[in-house]
Structure formats: structure tokens, C-alpha cells
Amino acid sequence: MWGRMKVSGAIAWNATKGWVRPRFLLALVAGILVVGTGIYLDQQAEGINEQRLRSSVQDQISLIRARLEGSINANIQLVRGLVSTISTEPDLNQERFAALAANLFEEDGQLRSVAAAPDLVVSMTYPLEGNERAIGLDYRSAGAQSNSVFRARDTGELVLSGPVSLVQGGRGFVARFPVFVHDGADVRFWGIVSAVIDIERMYTQGGLLDPDLAIDISITDRSVASNSLPPFFGTALTDNPVTAEIILPPGRWEIAAVPKTGWHRDPLEVWLLRLAVVIGGALILLPIGLAGRISKDRQRHLQELTQREIELEAISRRLGLALDSLQIGVWDMDMETNEFLWDDRMNEIYGLPKNGFRGYESWRERVHPDDIDRAEEQFVQGIRDGGFVAVYRLCWTDGQQRTIKSVATVYADAQGNRKILGVNWDITADMALHDELTTANALTEARNVELEAARVNIEHNSLHDSLTGLPNRRYLDEMLTRNACGGFGGTRSIALLHIDLDRFKQINDTLGHAAGDAMLVHASGVLRENSGPNDFVPRVGGDEFVVLTSAVEGELHLGMLAEKIVKQMRQPVKYEGHDVRFGVSIGIAAAEGEEIDVKRLLINADIALYRAKGRGRNRFEFFSEELQAEVVRTKRVADEILSGLERNEFVAWFQPQFDAHTLEVVGVEALARWQHPTEGIKAPDAFLPIAEELNVVATVDRLILEQTLAAVARWDAMGLNVPRASVNVSLRRLHDEDLIKGLRQLAIEPGRMSFELVESIYLDENDSIVSWNIDQIKELGIDVEIDDFGTGYASIVSLQKLRPTRLKIDRQLVNPILVDHGQRQLLASIVDIGKSMGIEVVAEGVETMEHAAILRDLGCDILQGYAFSRPLSSEKLEEFLRAKAWKQAS
């Protein structure tokens, strides 16, 4: 034993002595690596910091660039509309120019003023106040401004210059727009339109004057060939600035920026990193130094640990088995003598009486016959492998079956004898629980599959139309939102075809909703067939569909796609023996860019669809700037109509009606006129279509009626003989359930008022409200006349049903009777029909006295037209009646 300790001590001493030199060498190498790593990390941190700063600066100038580019382009687009108007009205004056230019300043924009210079001399400006000094400026002698003016004139293109000093004071950017006028086939230069963009507002809205801006910025005009121009905003930046281009219609600007604090890192951050490297190096080197000291102690305790490990192994094995013995049976087998040792728990597990184990035979008798071969094979294999784990069943004498788990290991005792030490425990309850859990898990998985299928089905139904199987409006909204940034299919562009079926309501009304559903399914098939594999085709309404595609191939491709859809939809469809026909109207809108306003895209496509329907259906229309301008104009007129109603700008004018034989005044027709504050008197065709869309025609009718009643009362007081006045009544007003109540409050004198109705009003026999209102109007003593007779669908039956007091023959039938004998006979037949039914006949559109004579001879009772008088204001009519001017004309 002593010799063994000497040898171990020598080994420890040699190991310790041999460790000295490698330990210091390792410390030196580690120190070099720490220093090198610190230098590398410092350089990497410097590079990463600069990349981060450049990325941040790039993000900031990109936002500023987008704001400047958007605002300047928006201002230029506003002024282009004014330039287009001037090219069509070259003789406009300051008042007309101010009225047009005022539209450009309705919103809080950046335009400061707009000036027009016919023949290069400023003669018109808006606003005039504050810009009077600009009037009379001759650009040919305007110094620095002349160059940009001549360039715009010679190139025919927009020129943006600035900042420049303005004649009216201050500085600004000036956009010069050349104006050319078409004189027949020739084009001549008219002059220049100059728009001043306020520098301060543009810089403020662009974010350049933000006090919290963390970067220094300069902006340089790069539109010209020379790159030596100094920045017009900020100072030249030389410290490797980040740059971006601002693309403008007349050229480009370059924006450059650097951080106000420079590109270098914060000194505190630098020294914190270096301190971390020092600490890390210390953490690496200190363990190396400590390792040597620990190694000495390790050698000293090595022999003690070896002996104790042998003792600890035996103790740990017995202790572990002892701890588990409360629930586990323990057995032992000597592989040399084949002697088994079982504890009482083993007998209990195998259903044997105490000390009932007789060796291998007892074990074999209890193991289930179906498991015996497998268990023996595992036992033999475990002896070869040094241990095993086996699960098998036992059969007790009372018929019970138990499942046990057996774990064994092969070891050698202190004397070197090989033995097997094993444990058994009853897992019958665990197996039953496992089976239950397996069954429950299978059921859970099955239910999860059902739930997932239900979820997928619900999600599909929520995003698809149940009739056609196409995506629905919700899916379209999600798809548009998903493609708002980046465009459709990654093309940076989106095209949207809004499709509406024509005559679909008639199909439902005549053949039933089943036929309508069949047509919708057919339409969806046509759209699928004509759309590309990557296109998105949803049904967004009752008979409305959308095709979402890419606009990268341009309007020609989109037009061909729409034309194919229109052509195929017009083909007849067989349904229960019927040839069902319908068509489609299509509105097309497209947009491109990094970010697309999908809501505006939908609105634009809807506007184009509305135009397609208005132009006759079965066609397609593209959304355009002109269409947008028309929408804006319609919106403006609509707003003016509503304002005009508030300001009582709608007034009654009157056209006299005359007895065909005596030429005495027998009445007047009240006509609606719009007394526009800037454009003068406007006839109904200038405002009536928009008023109908606004649902205010009934309001206009009511105003004209009230003014007419007041005028009749005034004429009676003046002694003027106007026996009767007629006013037009719209269908919407006849639908008013409170119409009769309002008429009763007006206390209309019977026989003094007549309501003119167009033919289409009284043809709807199913409209009970209209029929009741007409009957009540007659009971109030108000005559009913049929206006524009002969241009609609009136029949003898409808005339008998309505029994009007008069019918008015439309001017389209009156005008040709001078030269068309057949037309004269047709008009005579209408007169005969009226006479036979006791209805007075009024002829309107009497242009000449020759017309008057023929109409009188044909039997017309009343005449109305320019041959006697044009429509007059109330005051002019009073003068006309006093002077009896119509008798001089006759």
C-alpha cells in the first residue's frame, strides 16, 4: 500500500511540475486573443453604429422627400387644370381668371399666388390683394426670371425655378406653365401662367423646419447639367452624407443629410464596450491562473476519492433500492450458481404466498403464456447487454391478470462475481390509465380534426359567396389591404374592374330569382374563364363583381380583358327553354406605387362604372383625370345647388299662353330658373339632373309653386289679367305623403292653378300614393295637365283613367308641321283625340306665326312659344302684359 501511495504521489508531483510552463504559455495566448478580440469588436461596433445611423438618416430623408415630392406635384396638378381651362378660354378677364383660380385655394395648400401673363406680360393674378405690384410685369425684362420664362416658352414644358425674389415681395418657388391655344389647325403661344409656392409652408409641411429634427439637411437642384450649383436649402455637406432624389415633372432635386452629432459613436458607449472587453479578458485569464492551484489539490485527493468511490457505489446501490422498496419488489440472482433471492413484495406481486417462490419454475408458472417467450428472450439478451427493461403480464391462480414492469442490471460484486439485481412493480393501474388516456387522446384528436374542419369551413364561408363560390366583399377588403403596399402580385400596381350586370332586375322580375341565381353562377364562370390564374375575382354585391389584377401590362391589356368579358356576357344563356340575355357595364381603375390608396381605387372604379352605365351600358370605361374633373364639377354644382336653396336663388320665370283664336292671354307656365350669383340665370338642363340625384327636385317644385302663387296674387292686385298659372310637378313630389296637407295650407283658389305632369308619372297603375295624390289635387280645384304629350308612352286608356284638363303637345311634334304633311296629320289626330275626350289641347314650341295659324286651323285651343314670348321674369312679364306686346308680334 505504501508503494502504491509513493507512485501516486510521484505522478501528482510530475503532473504539477509539468503544468507550470504550459499554464503560463496558455495565459499568454489567451491574453493575445482577448486583446485582438477587443480591437475587432471595437471596429465592428464602429461600423455597425455608422450603418445604424445611415439607416436612420435614410428613413428620415425618405419621409421628407415623399412629403416634398407629393406636395409639389399636388400643387402642379392643381395649376395644370387652370392652364387647360385658359387654353380653351384665351380671352378671359381678371374676374373670370379669379373665379377659376379661387378653386385652387379652397384647401389649405402651399400655393401663394397664381398669375397669368398673355404675351409674357402679367395682366391677371389671384389673389389680387397683396400682389398688385406683379400686374404689368414684362417677363422679357424681368432679369433673372426671364431665363425660366423663355425656357418654358421654347420647350413647351413646365419649368420650376427658385427660390426667387418676387416682384410682390418675399421669396418662393415659381412654376412656369406655357399656354398654347389652338386656332383651327394652328397652335400659337398664348403666354405664361406662373404659380408661386410658399417656401415657408412647403418647408414646414415637408418637415424641414422641425426643431426636433436630428439631422442636418441640404437640398440642391440637379435639373440642369451642371452639378456645381450650391444648395438652395441648408449648406453643402461633405461628411459622407446620405442622399436621395426628389423627382419632379420639370426635373429633380437632390436631398442630402448627416446626423447633427456626426457619424462617430458616443464616447461613453465606446468606453463601456472596452470596459466589457477588459472584464471579459479578466474572466478568461483568472480561471487559467486558478486552474493550476486547483490541479495541485486534485492530485492530493485523487487516491482518497478512488477508495471512497468504491464504497460509495455499493452504498448508493443499496440505498436506492431501499428507498424504492416500499413500492417495488427486489430480486437478486447469482449468475454463477443460478440462485434467486426474492423479497416478500415480489411474492405479493406474483400472487404467491410468503416464501412461496421456488425459483425459475414459480416465475414461469405466473407469466402469461403469450408473454413467456418474449420475457425469456429479453432476460437472456439483458444478461448479454448488462441489463434490461421488460413489461409482461401475470396470471394469478384466482384468474386475475396483472401487468408488471421489470428492470434489471448486471453487476460484479466486490469479489468479482457477476450478479443480476432487479426490481419489479405492478403497473396494472398505470396501464389501464394509459389505455384510458390513449383513448381520450384519440377522441380529442378526432374532435380537433372535426373542429379544424369546421373552422376551415366557417372561415371559407365567411370569405366566400355561397351561391357562386367566389370570394366576397370581406375577402376583397382583406386582399386590397394586404396588397396596398407593394401592389398586386408584387408588381407595384393594382388594376380593379368593377362589373355590374345589366338587365338583371328584369330577369328576376320576369323569370324568377332562380333564373337570376343561374345567371349569377353563369357570370361568375365567365369571369373565372377570362381572368388570369393569379387574378382575384370576388362577388361584392347582388349583381356586382370585381376583377382584381395587375396593371403592369397597361390599359391596352385591361381594355382587351374588359372587352372579352362584355362580349361573352352578351351571349344568350339557356334557362328552362328560354334564351336569357343580359350584359355588363365595367368601370376600370388602376394605380401603382409603393403605397396605394385602395379605398380611392374602389371609388375611382365605381365612378368609371357609373360613367359606363350613363353612356348606354354593355361597355367599359376607364377612370381618368377628365372623369375625376367631371365628378369634382358635379360635386361643386351639387354644393352650389344646396347653397342656392338656402339662399333662395331658385326663382320662377313665366312664359305666357294664348288663346289660339283671340290671342288673348289665358295663362302662364311657371318655369324654374337658377339665379346663380356669378354665372347668371341658368335653365333647368344646367342643374336639374344633379338636383334629381340630390333628391331636391321636390323642394324646387315647392319653391316655384309658392312664388307662382305670390305672383298671381300680385298680378290680381295690379289688375293684370292672368286667368291661370301652371307649374311642373315631379314624380318624387307626387310620392310625398304630405303633399295634399301642404297644398291645403296654401289655400289655392280653384281654377287658378294647374299642375303639369309628364306622361310617365301616371302610367304606374300600382303606385297608390301617386294615384291618391292626383285625385286629391283635382278635388282641391287644381287642374291636371299632361306635359310633353307624344314623346312618352301614353295610351287612350291612361288618358281615360287620368281625365286631365289639358294635354300639351311636345315641341318635337309641332316644329316639323310647316314642311311635313304627315306630321301635320299626326298632330291633327292628337287634337281629335283630345277633343273627343273633352280635353283642351295646348301646343308648345310655337316658333312662328305660320305655326300659330296651322295649329289654330288644326283645332289647338292654346298656343305657347317664342313666336309670342320667351320665358320672362316676373317683372318683365308685368311689363309685357301692360304693353300687350304679343299683339304687335302677331
Disulfide bonds with the S-S distance in Angstrom:
none
